[in-house]
Amino acid sequence: MSTKGNRRIVHVTLDEKTVIRRKPEVEHERAVAIFDLLEDNEFCPCDHADDGPYHLHLSIEDNRLVFDVRRDDDSALDKITLPVTGFRSIVRDYFLICESYYQAIKRSSPSQIEAIDMGRRGLHNEGSEMLRERLAGKVEMDLQTARRLFTLICVLHIRG
């Protein structure tokens, strides 16, 4: 396998022990993000560039976002934590605009839906870039990988 082939996530798990029942739209977004992430991603912990491909376990523990990075055999490799606080505001705003988007699909004109969707994508990009910045020097990843991981981080924020 090529080096680039090893710089990727081949398995992802979300810690969903505190998950409440989610709306079908959220479940769909989660499933699509995981599928797309596993199909095409570039992910490499800076201190473990030769240890891929990787399994990634995402969770939120004690107000920290935890990236539990494991080897392909699922043995522990690295645990990277980020404060959740920096993401709360953008995740909250993203949830609000997604709710507006889902409502608009049911009763708005195509141009209104498009305008809301542009705002939704803009916030999603902002959250993805924030994730890349916070992980700089710890994990290298491309924008599409960051976008999919940001979606999964949003899903983890939905709690009872």
N, C-alpha and C positions, 0 to 999 in steps of 0.2 A: 504494500500500500504506500502511496506517496506521502510525503510530509504534510502536504495540504490536506490529504485525506485523513490524517491523524489529528488535524487541528479542527476538530468538530465534536459536537454533541451527538451521541448515538442513542441516548436514552434520557428521558426527563421525567421526574416525579415531582408532583406538588404535594406539600404537606397539607392535607385537607382534613385533618382530624377535627377542626373546629368549623368546618364548612356548614353553612346553612343551605337550605334549598334555594337554588338559583333559578333565575328566569331562563327560558329556553334560548333567548338571544345570547345570554352570557355563556351558557353551556356550549353553544355553537362557536362563539368566539374562542373559548378555551380549546375546544377540539381542533379548530382550524389552526390556531397558533401552534399547538403541539405538532400537528401533522406537518405544517409548513416548516417549522423549526427543524424537525428530524429529516425532512427532505433536503433542505439546503441551509447550511449555517457555517459560519466561520467563528470558532471559539477556541481560545488558547490561553490558559493561565500562564502568565509571564515566567513564573518560576518552574514550570513543568511542561515546557514546550515539547519534550520528547516522550511524554507519558500518555498521549492520546491514542485513540479517541476517548471521549469522556462520557461519564454518566453524570447528570446534574440533578441534585435534589434541592428544590427551592422551598423555603419556609420563612415564616416570620416568628421569631422568638425574642421575648423581652424587648420589644420595640426595635428589633434589628432584623433586617432582611438578610437571610443566610443563603449563601451559595455553597452548598456542600458538593465539592467537585470530587469525583471518584474515577478510578481507572476503569477500563473496559470490563474487568472482572468484578467490579463494584467494591474493590478495596479502597479505603480512604486515601485521599491524595492531598486535598487542601480545603480549608473552610474559610470563605471570605465573607465578612459581615459589613453591612452598611446600615447607618441609622435610617429608620423608616421615616422619621420626621421630615426630611427633605422631599420625600415623595408624596406625602399626604395631601398637600394642596393640589398638586397637579393631578393626582389620582381622583380626588373629589371633583375637580373641574371636568375631568375626562368622563366620569360617571354621569355628571349632569348633562353634558353635551350628548353623550350616547343616548340617554333617556329622551332628550329632545329629538334626536335623530330617529329613534324607533317610533316615537309618536308622529313625527313628520311623515314617515313612510306610509302611515295609515291614512293621513288626511291632508297632506300638503301638496302643493304643485311641484313638479320636477325641479324647477329653478330654486324653490325654497329648500327642497331636500338637498340639492347640490350645494347650496350655500352652507347649510348646517354640516354636511359631510366634509366640506373643505375645512371648517373650523375643527371638526373632530380629528381629521388627519393632521392638522397643524399641532394640536395638543399632543397627539400621539407621537409625532416627531420630536416635540419638545421633551417629552418624558423619556423617549429613547436616547436622545442626545445627553440628557441629564444622567441616565444610567451609564452611558459610555464614559462620560467625564468622571463620574464617581468611581468607576472601575479602572480608570487609566493607571497604568503601571502595575496593575494586578491581573487584568484579563484583556487580551486583544480580541475584538470582535468587529464584524462589519455592521453597517446600519440595519440591514434586514434582520440579522440575529438580535440586535438590540430591540428592534420594534417588536419582535415576537416575544422576547423575554419581558418587555414592558407590559404587554397584554397579560402575560401570566402573573406578573406582579400585581396588576390590577385585580385579577381574579382572587389572589390571595388576600386582598384587602376586604373582600366581602365576608363579613363575619356576623355571627349571631349576637 
